[in-house]
Structure formats: C-alpha cells, structure tokens
C-alpha cells in the first residue's frame, strides 16, 4: 500500500492577481513582438521551469520570474474559467 494521502489539499490563492495578469499580458506582447508564439513559449516555461522559453525583450523574463509558476497557472486557469462562463 502507498503512503500517499488521499485527502484533498487546500490551495492558498495569490494575494495580488492583478499584477500577475498584467505581467502575463506584458510578456505575451513581448513574445509576439519578437515573433514567438506566446502560447507555446508560456506552456514550455510553465511545464519545464526553463526561463529561456521567455524572451528577455522588454525585461519579459525578469518580470515573469518574479512569480512562482503556480501563481501564473492559477491566474491562467482563473481567466479561462471566467471566459468560459461568458
């Protein structure tokens, strides 16, 4: 038998998600300006943690790395679910 807990864990939300959303938009714009597909690049970064998926143009890499990947994912899921309701 496995010692892995089967209980649901509670996740604490990010306190200031406006900065996260703003940063994601800024990074998306910087990626587009450099000719990259923002969806592919952000997905690569979120899955691997490798910051080289994000351009340094307009300090996009530095801006994005101020947040933990789970904070970015939380904001993206929240935006997706909100858009899905509309």
Secondary structure, DSSP 4 states (H G I P E B T S, - for coil): ------SPPPPPPPS-HHHHHHHHHHHHHHHHHTT--HHHHHHHHHHH--GGGS--GGGHHHHHHTS-HHHHHHHHHHHHHHHHH-
